[in-house]
Amino acid sequence: MIKCQKCGNVFPDNSRFCGVCGAQLYGPTPALYVQKVDEKEPFLAIIFSFILAGLGQIYCGKIARGLVIMVISFVPMLYVMTFALSGIMMDHEDFMSAMWSFAIVMLLYLVFWVWQIYDAYQLSVKWNDEAERTHTKPW
């Protein structure tokens, strides 16, 4: 890829003139070559986040964000284990109230899980848009 010195647009290596401003790409001022930045596949970001919450964000380069999502996703798991262990020794009334709180926590976790999958998808799309526009890694 070759970058026009005058307007900054990028064209294939075999271009002789800028398609936007008409400047000569080969001439008195040498043209700049641009290295292509690897794209992030949105489907992979979705699959990684589906497998493990936060993994899609890490794949997209947002490591801290992915780690925070991983930590947050382990909180409901701890709640489930506590519920399972304490449910053995509960009477019926306590068990039913604990069951409602368990259902609410699981519903909130489901919403969080779907959101983090969508967030990973959006990050991959944003990465690709920025990489195409600037020809550098976005973050």
C-alpha positions in Angstrom: 0.0 0.0 0.0 1.2 3.5 -0.8 0.2 6.7 1.0 -0.2 10.0 -0.8 2.2 12.7 0.7 -0.3 15.4 -0.2 -3.7 14.2 1.1 -2.8 11.1 3.1 -5.1 8.6 1.2 -3.8 5.1 0.7 -3.7 3.3 -2.7 -2.4 0.0 -4.1 1.3 -0.3 -4.9 0.8 -0.1 -8.6 -1.0 3.3 -8.5 0.9 6.2 -10.1 -1.4 9.1 -9.2 -3.6 9.8 -6.2 -7.2 9.1 -7.0 -8.4 11.9 -4.7 -6.1 14.9 -5.2 -4.3 13.8 -8.4 -0.8 14.1 -7.0 1.9 12.0 -8.4 2.7 9.1 -6.1 6.1 8.5 -7.5 8.2 11.6 -8.2 10.3 14.2 -6.4 8.9 13.3 -3.0 9.0 9.6 -2.3 5.7 7.9 -1.4 5.2 6.4 2.0 4.5 2.7 2.3 1.9 1.7 4.8 2.0 -1.6 6.7 -1.4 -3.4 6.9 -2.7 -3.9 10.4 -4.2 -7.3 11.1 -8.0 -7.2 11.4 -9.9 -8.8 14.2 -12.6 -11.3 13.2 -16.0 -10.4 14.8 -17.0 -14.0 14.7 -13.9 -15.1 16.7 -14.6 -12.3 19.3 -18.1 -13.7 19.7 -17.0 -17.3 20.0 -14.2 -16.4 22.5 -16.7 -14.4 24.7 -19.2 -17.2 24.4 -16.7 -19.7 25.7 -15.3 -17.5 28.5 -16.6 -14.1 29.5 -14.0 -11.4 28.8 -11.9 -13.5 26.4 -13.3 -11.7 23.4 -12.3 -8.3 24.8 -8.8 -9.7 25.4 -8.7 -10.9 21.8 -9.6 -7.4 20.7 -6.7 -5.9 22.6 -8.7 -4.6 25.6 -6.8 -6.7 28.2 -7.8 -4.9 31.4 -11.4 -4.7 30.3 -11.4 -8.5 29.6 -9.9 -9.3 33.0 -12.4 -7.1 34.8 -15.3 -8.9 33.0 -13.7 -12.3 33.9 -13.6 -11.3 37.6 -17.1 -10.0 37.5 -18.3 -13.2 35.9 -16.9 -15.4 38.7 -19.0 -13.7 41.4 -22.3 -15.4 40.3 -20.4 -18.7 40.2 -19.4 -18.3 43.8 -23.0 -17.5 44.6 -24.2 -20.7 42.9 -21.7 -22.8 44.8 -22.7 -21.1 48.1 -26.4 -21.7 47.3 -25.8 -25.3 46.4 -23.9 -26.0 49.7 -26.3 -24.1 52.0 -29.4 -25.4 50.2 -28.8 -28.9 51.7 -29.5 -27.6 55.3 -32.4 -25.3 54.6 -36.0 -25.8 55.5 -38.7 -25.4 52.8 -39.5 -21.6 53.4 -35.8 -20.6 53.5 -35.1 -22.7 50.4 -37.9 -21.0 48.4 -36.7 -17.4 49.3 -33.1 -18.5 48.4 -34.4 -19.9 45.1 -35.9 -16.6 44.2 -32.7 -14.7 44.9 -30.8 -17.4 42.9 -33.2 -16.9 39.9 -32.6 -13.1 40.1 -28.9 -13.5 40.2 -28.9 -15.9 37.3 -31.1 -13.6 35.2 -28.8 -10.6 35.9 -25.8 -12.8 34.9 -27.5 -13.8 31.7 -28.0 -10.2 30.8 -24.3 -9.4 31.6 -23.1 -12.4 29.6 -25.1 -11.4 26.5 -23.8 -7.8 26.9 -20.2 -8.9 27.1 -20.6 -11.0 23.9 -22.1 -7.9 22.1 -19.3 -5.7 23.5 -16.6 -8.0 22.1 -18.3 -7.9 18.7 -18.5 -4.1 18.8 -14.8 -3.9 19.8 -13.7 -6.0 16.9 -15.8 -3.9 14.5 -14.3 -0.7 16.0 -10.8 -2.1 15.8 -11.3 -2.9 12.1 -12.8 0.5 11.3 -9.9 2.4 13.0 -7.2 0.1 11.6 -8.6 0.7 8.1 -8.9 4.5 8.6 -5.5 5.1 10.3 -3.5 2.0 9.2 -2.2 1.7 12.8 -3.3 -0.4 15.8 -6.3 1.5 17.4 -5.2 0.8 21.0 
